[in-house]
Amino acid sequence: MNNVYYGKLIFELSKEGRCGYSLPKNELGQYKLEDMPAHLMRDEAPALPQVDELTVVRHYTNMSNNNFGVDTGFYPLGSCTMKYNPKINEEMCNHHAFTGLHPLQDPSTVQGALEVYSNLQYSLAEISGLSEFTLTPFAGAHGELTGLMVMKSYHLSRGDEKRTKVIIPDSAHGTNPASAAVCGFNVVVVKSRPDGTVDVEDLRPLLDDTIAGMMMTNPNTLGIFEHNIAEIAQLVHEAGGLMYYDGANLNPMLGMCRPGDLGFDIMHINLHKTFSTPHGGGGPGSGPVGVREGLEQFLPNPRVVADEETMSFKVVSNDESLGSVSGFLGNFGVIMRAYAYILTLGKENLRMVGPLATLNANYIKECLKDCYELPIEGVCKHEFVFDGLKDKSTEVTTLDVAKRLLDYGYHAPTIYFPLLFHQALMIEPTENESKETLDGFIEVMRTIAREASETPELVKTAPHNTPVRRLDDTLAALHPVVTYTELVADNQ
């Protein structure tokens, strides 16, 4: 492209003496340069780019056009449920009645916001089959940690200090063992059967009076429903442990069954996966945590409760709580978006989410299993996993397929996870993608499979049409270049 702004760093567009702003002189007179402590003074001016305003605007506008998001194309990222974020959600959370609120206001002045909290807590409890929720955790992993802290608080409240282990399947999300370790638990791994489900016979000998509980995702990371869940929950409960539900894969369960009815005692929900709030590029997020009856008192402070006598909403704390896990009451903007989504769909249409997500995933799987290796046959739920190409003779890898997808305008699925398969390719289409979109993706995946056999170098050297070509991921991880001065030094 001839566009001078395309693909360049802002420092590369810098010209000495150019300026894009004009600030008034300090007229207040309260801060003078000589009043600044010497250790805070710079010896020389910062190395900032010198650019005019129009150059800055064009640069960042062109940069934004290079971004890929769910609003620009199909995003079949497995286990992350990259579903469309309805714009009405944005309108609701940006309503002037909410945007000016402050968390330190007296509860009597923010009754509308507290009603939103209360109503969403109630809605999530109904959807999950649990008793009560907290909305304070800031993300899914934060919710996991909070849920595990509830588990620990429950056992300690009974004086049962020897329960120091948490059982986690070998197919689990990586955050599960990480959260357990951060919470001070030791991780015990239970193996999976050839069909991808938990091996109950491997589980039995692991259960003793040191087990605090078991973390599970259902459907699991392979997109397979754990059909032995009732037996697993019974075994864990008989051993005195609690069942924790990782809500990452709740999407296909909507309208079909509820974790609480399956025997789970604690769970977190990723609002950005199941209830259409933005993933946020690392934040803001929200990972509400729910518990069965009898565990409510351990939820973190503060909590929003409805006072039926005064028809108002209060913010309360209690001494049995595990404490606080975040400031105030969580990310209100994210919570508002999720509440808007639930109200927009209503309970009738919310019931369609799970079946449609399952239908879309099985449609893609069946259309591609003659080209890509399907390690586990049968009906999946919201996602499924291929073990790379069926024809591996040309040594085209899953990474190559993912890079080639970028040339065709699709975001790549999750690759090399779960670790059960060497060339894992995890695909999740979500419930709101049309058949036309799915057919286009299927056609491209079949084209790439054909290219891998006929012109493998074309796939191995992809992408070819993106602003940035294939990067050395290992070098980037080991020696990241994080400043412009480092980049200049490397180029010299």
C-alpha positions as CSV (number, residue, x, y, z in Angstrom):
1,M,0.0,0.0,0.0
2,N,1.1,3.6,-0.7
3,N,-0.6,5.0,2.4
4,V,2.2,6.7,4.3
5,Y,0.4,6.0,7.6
6,Y,-0.2,2.3,7.0
7,G,1.8,-0.1,9.2
8,K,4.2,2.4,10.6
9,L,4.9,3.2,14.2
10,I,4.0,6.6,15.5
11,F,7.7,7.2,16.2
12,E,8.5,6.6,12.5
13,L,6.1,9.4,11.6
14,S,7.8,11.9,13.9
15,K,9.4,15.0,12.5
16,E,11.4,17.3,14.8
17,G,9.6,20.5,15.6
18,R,6.1,19.3,14.8
19,C,3.4,19.7,17.5
20,G,-0.2,18.6,17.7
21,Y,-1.3,20.5,20.8
22,S,-1.2,23.9,22.5
23,L,-1.6,24.1,26.2
24,P,-2.3,27.4,28.1
25,K,0.3,28.6,30.6
26,N,-0.3,27.8,34.2
27,E,-2.4,30.7,35.4
28,L,-3.1,29.4,38.9
29,G,0.5,29.9,40.0
30,Q,0.4,27.3,42.7
31,Y,3.0,25.0,41.2
32,K,6.3,26.4,40.1
33,L,9.2,24.4,38.5
34,E,11.5,25.4,41.3
35,D,9.1,23.8,43.8
36,M,9.5,20.4,42.2
37,P,11.7,18.0,44.3
38,A,15.0,17.5,42.6
39,H,14.7,13.7,42.5
40,L,11.5,14.0,40.5
41,M,13.0,16.3,37.9
42,R,14.1,15.0,34.5
43,D,17.7,15.6,33.3
44,E,16.5,15.7,29.7
45,A,13.2,15.9,27.8
46,P,11.3,12.6,27.3
47,A,11.8,10.9,23.9
48,L,8.3,11.4,22.7
49,P,7.2,11.5,19.0
50,Q,6.8,14.9,17.5
51,V,3.7,14.7,15.3
52,D,0.8,16.9,14.2
53,E,-2.7,16.1,15.2
54,L,-3.9,14.9,11.8
55,T,-1.0,12.4,11.6
56,V,-1.9,11.0,15.0
57,V,-5.6,10.7,14.1
58,R,-4.8,8.9,10.8
59,H,-2.2,6.7,12.4
60,Y,-4.5,5.3,15.1
61,T,-7.5,5.1,12.8
62,N,-5.4,2.9,10.4
63,M,-4.2,0.9,13.3
64,S,-7.7,0.3,14.5
65,N,-8.7,-1.0,11.0
66,N,-6.1,-3.8,11.5
67,N,-7.9,-5.1,14.6
68,F,-10.0,-8.2,14.3
69,G,-13.1,-8.5,16.5
70,V,-16.5,-10.2,16.7
71,D,-18.0,-7.1,15.0
72,T,-15.7,-7.5,11.9
73,G,-15.7,-11.3,11.3
74,F,-16.2,-14.8,12.5
75,Y,-14.4,-15.6,15.7
76,P,-14.6,-19.4,16.4
77,L,-12.3,-19.3,19.4
78,G,-12.8,-22.5,21.4
79,S,-13.7,-22.3,25.1
80,C,-14.0,-18.5,25.0
81,T,-17.4,-18.1,23.5
82,M,-16.7,-15.0,21.4
83,K,-20.3,-14.2,20.8
84,Y,-21.7,-11.0,19.4
85,N,-22.1,-8.2,22.0
86,P,-25.5,-6.5,21.2
87,K,-25.4,-2.8,20.9
88,I,-28.4,-2.3,23.1
89,N,-26.2,-3.5,26.0
90,E,-23.8,-0.7,25.3
91,E,-26.7,1.8,25.2
92,M,-28.0,0.6,28.6
93,C,-24.7,0.7,30.4
94,N,-23.9,4.1,29.0
95,H,-27.3,5.6,30.1
96,H,-26.8,8.9,31.8
97,A,-28.6,7.6,34.9
98,F,-25.8,5.1,35.5
99,T,-22.6,6.7,34.1
100,G,-22.5,9.5,36.7
101,L,-22.8,7.2,39.8
102,H,-20.0,7.0,42.3
103,P,-19.3,3.9,44.5
104,L,-19.0,6.0,47.6
105,Q,-22.5,7.4,47.3
106,D,-25.0,6.6,50.1
107,P,-27.0,3.5,49.1
108,S,-30.2,5.5,49.4
109,T,-29.1,7.6,46.4
110,V,-28.3,4.6,44.1
111,Q,-31.3,2.4,44.6
112,G,-31.7,1.9,40.8
113,A,-28.2,0.6,40.4
114,L,-28.6,-1.7,43.5
115,E,-31.8,-3.0,42.0
116,V,-29.8,-4.0,38.9
117,Y,-27.3,-5.8,41.1
118,S,-30.1,-7.6,43.0
119,N,-32.0,-8.6,39.9
120,L,-29.0,-9.9,38.2
121,Q,-28.0,-11.9,41.3
122,Y,-31.5,-13.4,41.3
123,S,-31.5,-14.1,37.6
124,L,-28.1,-15.9,37.7
125,A,-29.3,-18.0,40.7
126,E,-32.4,-19.1,38.7
127,I,-30.4,-19.8,35.6
128,S,-27.8,-21.9,37.5
129,G,-30.0,-23.6,40.1
130,L,-28.0,-22.2,43.0
131,S,-29.1,-20.1,46.0
132,E,-27.2,-16.8,45.9
133,F,-24.6,-14.9,43.9
134,T,-21.9,-12.3,44.4
135,L,-21.0,-10.0,41.5
136,T,-17.8,-8.6,43.0
137,P,-15.1,-10.8,41.3
138,F,-13.5,-9.0,38.3
139,A,-13.0,-12.0,36.0
140,G,-13.4,-15.7,35.5
141,A,-10.1,-16.6,37.1
142,H,-10.9,-14.2,39.9
143,G,-14.2,-15.9,40.3
144,E,-12.5,-19.3,40.5
145,L,-10.2,-18.0,43.3
146,T,-13.2,-16.6,45.1
147,G,-15.2,-19.8,44.8
148,L,-12.3,-21.8,46.1
149,M,-12.0,-19.4,49.0
150,V,-15.6,-20.1,49.7
151,M,-14.7,-23.8,49.7
152,K,-11.8,-23.3,52.1
153,S,-13.9,-21.1,54.4
154,Y,-16.6,-23.7,54.6
155,H,-14.2,-26.5,55.7
156,L,-12.3,-24.2,58.1
157,S,-15.6,-23.1,59.7
158,R,-16.2,-26.7,60.6
159,G,-12.7,-27.1,62.0
160,D,-11.8,-29.5,59.2
161,E,-8.2,-28.2,58.5
162,K,-6.9,-31.4,56.8
163,R,-8.8,-30.8,53.6
164,T,-5.9,-29.4,51.5
165,K,-6.4,-31.0,48.1
166,V,-8.6,-30.2,45.1
167,I,-9.2,-32.8,42.3
168,I,-9.0,-31.5,38.8
169,P,-9.4,-33.4,35.5
170,D,-6.4,-33.6,33.1
171,S,-8.6,-31.9,30.5
172,A,-9.3,-28.8,32.7
173,H,-8.7,-25.2,31.8
174,G,-5.3,-24.0,32.9
175,T,-6.8,-21.5,35.3
176,N,-8.2,-24.3,37.5
177,P,-4.9,-25.7,38.9
178,A,-3.5,-22.1,39.0
179,S,-6.4,-20.8,41.0
180,A,-6.3,-23.8,43.4
181,A,-2.6,-23.3,43.9
182,V,-3.0,-19.5,44.6
183,C,-5.7,-20.5,47.2
184,G,-3.2,-22.7,48.9
185,F,-4.6,-26.1,47.8
186,N,-2.6,-29.0,46.4
187,V,-3.8,-30.2,43.0
188,V,-4.7,-33.9,42.4
189,V,-5.2,-34.8,38.8
190,V,-7.8,-37.3,37.7
191,K,-7.5,-39.0,34.3
192,S,-9.9,-38.9,31.4
193,R,-11.3,-41.9,29.6
194,P,-10.8,-42.4,25.8
195,D,-14.2,-40.7,25.2
196,G,-12.9,-37.6,26.9
197,T,-14.9,-37.8,30.1
198,V,-13.6,-38.2,33.7
199,D,-12.5,-41.7,34.5
200,V,-14.7,-42.5,37.6
201,E,-12.6,-45.6,38.4
202,D,-9.5,-43.4,38.5
203,L,-11.4,-40.9,40.7
204,R,-12.5,-43.4,43.4
205,P,-9.0,-44.0,45.1
206,L,-8.3,-40.3,45.1
207,L,-11.2,-39.5,47.5
208,D,-10.4,-39.4,51.2
209,D,-10.7,-37.0,54.1
210,T,-8.0,-34.6,52.7
211,I,-10.1,-33.7,49.6
212,A,-11.7,-30.2,49.9
213,G,-13.5,-30.6,46.6
214,M,-13.4,-31.2,42.8
215,M,-13.4,-28.6,40.0
216,M,-15.1,-29.6,36.8
217,T,-16.2,-28.0,33.6
218,N,-19.4,-29.5,32.1
219,P,-19.4,-29.8,29.1
220,N,-15.7,-30.4,29.5
221,T,-12.9,-28.7,27.5
222,L,-13.4,-31.2,24.7
223,G,-17.0,-30.2,24.3
224,I,-18.2,-33.5,25.7
225,F,-21.0,-33.7,28.3
226,E,-19.9,-35.5,31.5
227,H,-22.6,-38.1,31.6
228,N,-21.4,-39.6,34.9
229,I,-21.7,-36.2,36.7
230,A,-24.4,-37.4,39.1
231,E,-22.2,-40.3,40.2
232,I,-19.1,-38.1,40.5
233,A,-21.0,-35.6,42.6
234,Q,-22.3,-38.3,44.9
235,L,-18.8,-39.7,45.4
236,V,-17.2,-36.3,46.2
237,H,-20.0,-35.4,48.6
238,E,-19.8,-38.8,50.3
239,A,-16.1,-38.1,50.9
240,G,-17.0,-34.7,52.5
241,G,-15.9,-32.5,49.6
242,L,-17.7,-29.8,47.6
243,M,-18.3,-29.7,43.8
244,Y,-17.0,-26.6,42.0
245,Y,-18.4,-25.8,38.5
246,D,-16.1,-23.9,36.2
247,G,-18.7,-21.8,34.3
248,A,-16.5,-21.3,31.2
249,N,-18.7,-23.7,29.2
250,L,-22.1,-22.7,30.6
251,N,-23.2,-21.4,27.2
252,P,-24.5,-24.8,25.8
253,M,-26.2,-25.6,29.1
254,L,-28.6,-22.6,28.9
255,G,-32.1,-23.9,28.5
256,M,-31.1,-27.5,28.9
257,C,-29.9,-28.0,32.5
258,R,-28.6,-26.2,35.5
259,P,-25.3,-26.8,37.4
260,G,-27.0,-26.7,40.7
261,D,-29.3,-29.5,39.7
262,L,-26.3,-31.6,38.7
263,G,-24.9,-31.6,42.2
264,F,-22.5,-28.6,42.0
265,D,-22.2,-26.5,45.2
266,I,-20.2,-23.5,44.0
267,M,-19.7,-22.0,40.5
268,H,-18.5,-19.0,38.7
269,I,-19.9,-17.5,35.5
270,N,-17.9,-15.7,32.9
271,L,-20.3,-12.9,31.9
272,H,-18.1,-12.2,28.8
273,K,-18.6,-15.7,27.6
274,T,-22.2,-16.7,28.4
275,F,-23.9,-13.3,28.7
276,S,-22.4,-11.3,25.8
277,T,-20.3,-8.7,27.7
278,P,-17.0,-7.7,26.0
279,H,-13.9,-9.7,26.7
280,G,-12.2,-6.3,27.1
281,G,-8.6,-7.1,26.0
282,G,-7.7,-8.1,29.5
283,G,-10.4,-6.1,31.3
284,P,-12.8,-5.0,32.4
285,G,-14.4,-8.4,33.2
286,S,-16.8,-10.0,35.6
287,G,-16.9,-13.5,37.2
288,P,-19.9,-13.7,39.5
289,V,-19.8,-16.6,42.0
290,G,-22.8,-18.6,43.1
291,V,-23.3,-21.0,45.9
292,R,-25.9,-23.6,47.0
293,E,-28.1,-23.1,50.1
294,G,-26.0,-23.2,53.3
295,L,-22.9,-21.5,51.8
296,E,-24.3,-18.0,51.3
297,Q,-22.7,-16.6,54.5
298,F,-19.2,-17.3,53.1
299,L,-19.6,-15.1,50.0
300,P,-17.4,-12.0,50.0
301,N,-18.3,-8.7,51.4
302,P,-20.0,-6.4,50.6
303,R,-23.3,-7.9,49.4
304,V,-26.5,-6.3,47.9
305,V,-29.7,-7.6,49.5
306,A,-33.3,-6.7,49.0
307,D,-35.2,-5.4,52.1
308,E,-38.8,-6.6,51.5
309,E,-40.1,-4.6,54.5
310,T,-38.9,-1.2,53.2
311,M,-39.0,-2.2,49.5
312,S,-35.4,-1.0,49.1
313,F,-31.9,-2.4,48.6
314,K,-29.1,-2.4,51.1
315,V,-25.3,-3.1,51.0
316,V,-24.4,-5.3,53.9
317,S,-21.5,-7.3,55.3
318,N,-21.2,-10.2,57.7
319,D,-18.6,-11.6,59.9
320,E,-18.7,-15.2,58.5
321,S,-17.7,-13.9,55.0
322,L,-14.4,-14.9,53.5
323,G,-13.6,-11.1,53.4
324,S,-13.4,-8.8,50.4
325,V,-12.0,-9.8,47.0
326,S,-12.4,-6.5,45.2
327,G,-13.2,-2.8,45.7
328,F,-16.8,-2.0,46.1
329,L,-19.3,-4.1,44.2
330,G,-17.5,-5.2,41.0
331,N,-17.6,-3.8,37.4
332,F,-21.0,-2.2,37.1
333,G,-20.8,-1.5,33.4
334,V,-20.2,-5.2,32.7
335,I,-22.9,-6.2,35.1
336,M,-25.4,-3.8,33.4
337,R,-24.6,-5.3,29.9
338,A,-25.2,-8.8,31.1
339,Y,-28.5,-7.8,32.7
340,A,-29.6,-6.0,29.5
341,Y,-28.8,-9.2,27.5
342,I,-30.9,-11.4,29.8
343,L,-33.8,-9.1,29.7
344,T,-33.6,-8.7,26.0
345,L,-33.7,-12.4,25.4
346,G,-36.2,-13.3,28.1
347,K,-36.5,-16.7,29.6
348,E,-38.1,-18.1,26.4
349,N,-35.3,-17.1,24.1
350,L,-32.6,-17.7,26.7
351,R,-33.6,-21.4,26.4
352,M,-32.6,-21.4,22.7
353,V,-28.9,-20.5,23.4
354,G,-27.7,-23.9,24.4
355,P,-29.5,-25.9,21.6
356,L,-28.4,-23.5,18.9
357,A,-24.8,-23.4,20.1
358,T,-24.8,-27.2,20.1
359,L,-26.3,-27.4,16.6
360,N,-23.8,-25.0,15.1
361,A,-20.8,-26.9,16.6
362,N,-22.0,-30.3,15.4
363,Y,-22.8,-28.9,11.9
364,I,-19.2,-27.7,11.4
365,K,-17.7,-30.9,13.0
366,E,-19.7,-33.2,10.7
367,C,-18.8,-31.1,7.6
368,L,-15.1,-31.2,8.3
369,K,-14.3,-34.6,9.9
370,D,-13.4,-36.1,6.5
371,C,-10.5,-33.5,6.2
372,Y,-9.5,-33.0,9.8
373,E,-8.8,-35.8,12.3
374,L,-11.7,-36.2,14.9
375,P,-10.3,-38.0,17.9
376,I,-13.6,-38.4,19.7
377,E,-16.7,-39.4,17.7
378,G,-20.2,-38.6,18.7
379,V,-22.3,-35.6,19.5
380,C,-20.5,-32.7,21.0
381,K,-21.9,-29.7,22.8
382,H,-20.8,-26.1,22.0
383,E,-17.3,-26.9,20.8
384,F,-15.2,-29.8,19.6
385,V,-11.5,-30.6,19.0
386,F,-9.8,-31.8,15.9
387,D,-6.3,-33.3,16.1
388,G,-4.9,-31.5,13.1
389,L,-5.3,-32.4,9.5
390,K,-6.3,-36.0,8.6
391,D,-3.5,-36.1,6.0
392,K,-0.3,-35.4,7.9
393,S,2.1,-36.6,5.2
394,T,3.1,-33.0,4.2
395,E,3.8,-32.0,7.8
396,V,1.5,-29.1,7.7
397,T,0.7,-28.3,11.4
398,T,-2.2,-26.9,13.3
399,L,-0.3,-23.6,13.6
400,D,0.1,-23.5,9.8
401,V,-3.7,-24.0,9.4
402,A,-4.4,-21.2,11.9
403,K,-2.0,-18.8,10.2
404,R,-3.5,-19.5,6.8
405,L,-7.0,-18.8,8.1
406,L,-6.0,-15.2,8.6
407,D,-5.4,-14.8,4.8
408,Y,-9.1,-15.7,4.3
409,G,-10.3,-13.1,6.8
410,Y,-11.2,-15.5,9.7
411,H,-9.8,-15.4,13.2
412,A,-8.1,-18.7,14.1
413,P,-9.7,-21.1,16.6
414,T,-7.9,-22.1,19.8
415,I,-4.8,-24.2,18.9
416,Y,-2.7,-26.7,20.9
417,F,-5.3,-26.9,23.7
418,P,-6.4,-29.0,25.4
419,L,-3.1,-30.8,25.8
420,L,-4.7,-34.2,25.3
421,F,-4.1,-34.0,21.6
422,H,-0.8,-33.1,19.9
423,Q,-2.3,-31.0,17.1
424,A,-5.4,-29.8,18.9
425,L,-7.7,-27.4,17.0
426,M,-10.6,-26.3,19.2
427,I,-13.6,-24.7,17.4
428,E,-16.6,-23.0,18.9
429,P,-19.0,-21.2,16.6
430,T,-21.5,-19.9,19.3
431,E,-25.3,-19.8,18.8
432,N,-25.7,-16.5,17.0
433,E,-23.7,-17.3,13.8
434,S,-25.8,-17.9,10.7
435,K,-25.6,-20.9,8.4
436,E,-24.1,-18.8,5.7
437,T,-21.3,-17.7,8.0
438,L,-20.7,-21.4,9.0
439,D,-20.7,-22.5,5.4
440,G,-18.1,-19.9,4.5
441,F,-15.9,-21.0,7.3
442,I,-16.3,-24.7,6.3
443,E,-15.4,-23.9,2.7
444,V,-12.2,-22.1,3.7
445,M,-11.2,-24.9,6.1
446,R,-11.7,-27.5,3.3
447,T,-9.7,-25.2,0.9
448,I,-6.8,-25.1,3.4
449,A,-6.9,-28.9,3.8
450,R,-6.6,-29.2,0.0
451,E,-3.8,-26.6,-0.1
452,A,-1.9,-28.5,2.6
453,S,-1.9,-31.6,0.4
454,E,-1.2,-29.9,-3.0
455,T,0.9,-26.8,-2.1
456,P,2.0,-27.3,1.5
457,E,4.6,-24.5,1.4
458,L,1.8,-22.0,0.7
459,V,0.3,-23.0,4.1
460,K,3.6,-23.3,6.0
461,T,4.6,-19.8,5.1
462,A,1.2,-18.2,5.8
463,P,-0.1,-15.6,6.4
464,H,0.6,-13.7,3.2
465,N,-2.1,-11.0,3.1
466,T,-1.9,-9.5,6.6
467,P,-0.1,-6.3,7.7
468,V,2.3,-8.3,9.7
469,R,3.7,-11.7,8.4
470,R,4.4,-14.7,10.6
471,L,6.3,-13.9,13.7
472,D,8.8,-15.9,15.7
473,D,6.6,-16.6,18.7
474,T,9.4,-18.2,20.7
475,L,11.7,-15.3,20.2
476,A,9.0,-12.8,21.0
477,A,8.3,-14.7,24.3
478,L,12.0,-15.0,25.3
479,H,13.1,-11.6,24.1
480,P,10.2,-9.2,23.9
481,V,10.8,-5.8,22.4
482,V,8.6,-3.5,24.5
483,T,9.9,0.0,23.7
484,Y,10.6,1.9,20.6
485,T,14.2,2.5,21.6
486,E,14.8,-1.2,21.8
487,L,13.3,-1.6,18.3
488,V,15.7,1.1,16.9
489,A,18.6,-0.6,18.6
490,D,17.7,-4.0,17.2
491,N,17.4,-2.5,13.7
492,Q,20.8,-0.9,14.0
